């Protein structure tokens, strides 16, 4: 069923026991974020904060579980969406030999046509109330982390129109509140919104923009979906809802928005205007994205429906709600990838620790040597998969969410030299480890059984490591399980420290059969494997930080060393600023501890930030040298 206004989705959540109402007064400045972080990391429910110091409640964590993201997209489980897409592809691509076969297409084509949005010049619910003077301070916009540049709208659906083709686009770009009637517009250089912005800039014209908040969760999801530029996102929303989206015209520009959203913020961006400093922001990588220059959005009108609810999300150290949104993308777009580009792909998975595209696992029907490499190159050239950093390809019989089996297959099937492939290409602008902004290394692992690998079960004598003075801690738990991964906490004291440590390790005879060694820095807890994976995926540029040691004859030893430490100018020649990890401040943690019983959220939950505060670098959003 489609949800008419967010109220209907809230009723569904409540009826399924997936929502808690909090009547205690809470602040949108840090307090709501801290509560949410405790809930989302403990499989908690969605929350409706009814007393925010404004006239509007805040809904948070609405899609923060597999059950709730499925409910938001009107299915019992996400694989239903994949099957719906597959059935459409099968119907349209099957041979049509008879007139009867062709007539059978008519209902399906009619169904597809029914997803197209309709437009009306009548007012919608979203325009029931007009703010006399647009004022963002009347809306409970969250400040989510201590070093954020200010409050940010985190679930904005941003509507723009191409000046060249007149094609509408919706996207989701965070918006920092700059004043009561201006915000930043954080569209990355690779995004459709930024492409359209450049069109207006080249023609010296103001760019109309409208932003909606709330409504059917399908609108929010569709704004995040990696669709081609010429596909209407509201067509996808119609497919998800099984009902077309009804659009109404904005009051101060010619953009159309869904009639039943909660808020509409209308305005413009002037491409000839000087860019403004936006950020920092505690981002979905679990690190702060640092200040940079972006366009300024000027607000000309704010309207809302009666009883409007402000929908928000929090991003930070995984897992967060966006992990479940990413899971939906994984399921929805798997079949189009299989059917149109890479038919041998059987499944794909993006672990939460990879913060979307940093880590991608794929399984294929492997029939010839080198097929995994072909798949890697195809995926790295596919839309937002161009941002992928670590790509692992397995045989089709493996379950990609069974991480023990994943580690086992990498250990047994991957030769550290013969079966690992390096590449370079575009990176997400949020990637802080690459030497160049938005450009860096990629690494692919052929973990199929169709290659030349060998496997010797590794063993380790910790006593023999005493000669390597830079090693602080050793995690050989995976070695003990028979997996060829060793994690070492080290400290760096000179340039090229990690390579010098690696050379010393290779002089230890018991070390010869260990395939993969991960170096972590002093602040890390190397016994929390999910945190090791999260930090490593963020902190490496594979072409720079994944290396081999050669002997006197220039032959590589078959061990891959992975330097997942922070990179600095002093020890690594790294010239970019390095961000801090995202943690809550002690004052807010203590406040939420004190008020927890009043919230009515059940058993007390410890703040995740208490653990991570011990891992902070000196400094604020930017780590000090």
QUIQUI-V129182 format. One record per pair of residues at least 24 apart in sequence whose ideal C-beta (glycine too) atoms are under 7 Angstrom apart, sorted by the first residue. I is the first residue (numbers start at 0). J is the second residue. Records with the same first field share a line. If there is no record, write none. Layout:
I: J + J
//
This chain:
0: 73
1: 215 + 240 + 241 + 242
2: 215 + 216
3: 259
4: 124 + 214 + 259 + 304
5: 58 + 213 + 214 + 261 + 308 + 310
8: 71 + 216
9: 47 + 58
11: 70
12: 45 + 67
15: 70
17: 44 + 45 + 66 + 67
18: 44 + 45 + 47
19: 44 + 46 + 599 + 600
20: 47 + 49
21: 46 + 47 + 48 + 49 + 598 + 599
22: 49 + 50
23: 50 + 594 + 597 + 598
24: 50 + 52
25: 50 + 51
26: 52
27: 51 + 57 + 139 + 140 + 141 + 142 + 150
28: 142
29: 142 + 145 + 583 + 587
30: 587 + 590 + 591
31: 57 + 59 + 141
32: 141 + 143 + 144 + 313
33: 583 + 587 + 588 + 591 + 606
34: 591 + 598
35: 59 + 60 + 313
36: 313 + 315 + 583 + 607 + 608
37: 604 + 606 + 607
39: 63 + 318 + 319 + 320
40: 318 + 607
41: 604
51: 139
52: 139
53: 137 + 138 + 139
55: 138 + 139 + 307 + 308 + 309
56: 308 + 309
57: 139 + 309 + 311
58: 308 + 310
59: 311 + 312
60: 320
61: 216 + 310
62: 216 + 320 + 323 + 324
63: 320 + 323
64: 323
65: 323 + 326
68: 323 + 324 + 326 + 327
71: 216 + 220
72: 217 + 220 + 239 + 327
73: 239 + 240 + 241
77: 326 + 327 + 330
78: 330
80: 330 + 331
81: 330 + 331 + 333 + 334
84: 331 + 334 + 335
85: 334
88: 334 + 338
113: 243
114: 234 + 237 + 238 + 243
115: 234 + 237 + 243
116: 231 + 233 + 237 + 243 + 244 + 246
117: 243 + 245 + 246
118: 246 + 255
119: 245 + 246 + 247
120: 248
121: 247
122: 247
123: 247 + 258 + 259
124: 258 + 259 + 304
125: 256 + 258 + 259 + 260 + 263 + 302 + 303 + 304
126: 247 + 250 + 263 + 302
127: 304 + 305
128: 302 + 303 + 305
129: 300 + 302
130: 301
133: 180 + 298 + 300 + 301
134: 179 + 180
135: 176 + 179 + 180
136: 179
138: 262 + 309
139: 309
140: 176
141: 311
143: 281 + 313
144: 281 + 315 + 581
145: 583 + 584
146: 279 + 287 + 619 + 620
147: 279 + 280 + 281
148: 175 + 277 + 278 + 279 + 280 + 290
149: 175 + 176
150: 176
151: 175 + 280
152: 182 + 212
153: 311 + 312
154: 212 + 219 + 310 + 311 + 312
155: 210 + 212
156: 210 + 211 + 218 + 219 + 222
157: 192 + 208 + 210
158: 208 + 209 + 211 + 254 + 256
159: 192 + 195 + 206 + 208
160: 207 + 254
161: 195 + 198
162: 195 + 198 + 199 + 202 + 204
163: 198
166: 229
167: 231
168: 192 + 195
169: 221 + 222 + 232
170: 222
171: 222 + 223
173: 280
174: 296
175: 277
177: 275 + 295
180: 297 + 298
181: 295 + 296 + 297 + 298
182: 296
183: 275 + 277 + 293 + 295 + 296
184: 268 + 293 + 294 + 296
185: 277 + 293
187: 428
188: 428 + 437
189: 425
191: 228
196: 268 + 270 + 294
199: 270
200: 270
203: 271
205: 267 + 269
206: 267 + 268 + 270
207: 252 + 253 + 254 + 267
208: 266 + 267 + 268 + 296
209: 249 + 252 + 254 + 256 + 263 + 264 + 265
210: 264
211: 256 + 257 + 260 + 262 + 263
212: 260 + 261 + 262 + 309 + 310
213: 260 + 261 + 262 + 307 + 308 + 310
214: 257 + 259 + 260 + 261
215: 240
218: 257 + 260
220: 324 + 327
223: 324
224: 328
225: 328 + 332 + 382 + 383
250: 300 + 302
251: 299 + 300
261: 303 + 304 + 307 + 308 + 309 + 310
262: 301 + 303 + 307
263: 302
264: 298 + 301
265: 299 + 300
266: 296 + 297 + 298 + 299
267: 297 + 299
268: 294 + 295 + 296
279: 620
281: 315 + 581
282: 314 + 429
283: 314 + 319 + 321 + 354
284: 354 + 429 + 537
285: 315 + 316 + 317 + 354 + 533 + 537 + 580 + 581
286: 431 + 537 + 578 + 579 + 580 + 581
287: 578 + 579 + 581 + 620
288: 429 + 578
289: 576 + 578 + 620 + 621
315: 581
316: 580 + 581 + 611
317: 351 + 352 + 354 + 533
318: 351
322: 351
325: 349 + 355
336: 381
340: 377 + 381
341: 374 + 377 + 378
343: 370 + 374
344: 374
345: 395
346: 399
348: 399 + 400
352: 529 + 532 + 533 + 536
353: 536
356: 383 + 384 + 386 + 387 + 427
357: 388 + 389 + 536 + 537
358: 389 + 536
359: 387 + 390
360: 391 + 393 + 399 + 405
361: 390 + 392
362: 393 + 394 + 395 + 397 + 399
363: 392 + 395
364: 395
365: 394 + 447 + 449
368: 449 + 450
370: 449
371: 445 + 447
372: 420 + 445
375: 420 + 443
379: 422 + 424 + 441
385: 424 + 425
386: 425 + 426 + 427
387: 441
388: 441 + 536 + 541
389: 442 + 536 + 541
390: 443
391: 444 + 446
392: 443 + 444 + 445 + 446 + 447
393: 446 + 447
394: 447 + 448
406: 477 + 482 + 484
407: 482
408: 446
409: 444 + 446
410: 454 + 482 + 483 + 484 + 514
411: 454
412: 446 + 447 + 448 + 450 + 452
413: 444 + 445 + 446 + 452
414: 451 + 452 + 453 + 557
415: 514 + 515 + 557 + 558 + 559
416: 547 + 555 + 557
417: 450 + 451
418: 444 + 445 + 450 + 452
419: 444 + 559
421: 541 + 542
423: 542
431: 577 + 578
432: 537 + 538 + 539 + 540 + 566
433: 540
434: 540 + 543
439: 540
440: 540 + 541 + 542 + 543
441: 541
442: 541 + 545
455: 512
456: 481
457: 483 + 512 + 513
458: 509
459: 485 + 509
460: 509
463: 507 + 509
464: 507
467: 500 + 503 + 504
469: 496 + 500
471: 521
472: 525
474: 525 + 526
483: 513 + 514 + 515
484: 515 + 517
485: 513 + 516
486: 517 + 519 + 525 + 531
487: 516 + 518 + 519
488: 519 + 521 + 523 + 525
489: 518
490: 521
491: 564 + 570
493: 570
494: 570
496: 570
497: 560 + 562 + 564
498: 546
501: 548 + 560
502: 548
505: 548 + 556 + 558
513: 558
514: 557 + 558 + 559
515: 559 + 561
516: 558 + 560 + 561
517: 561 + 563
518: 560 + 561 + 562 + 563 + 564
519: 563 + 564
520: 564 + 565
522: 614 + 616
523: 614
534: 563
535: 561 + 563
538: 563 + 564 + 565
539: 563
565: 622
567: 624
568: 624
569: 624
576: 621
577: 622
578: 620 + 621 + 622
579: 615 + 616 + 618 + 619 + 620 + 621 + 622
580: 611 + 614 + 615
582: 608 + 611 + 612 + 615
583: 608
//
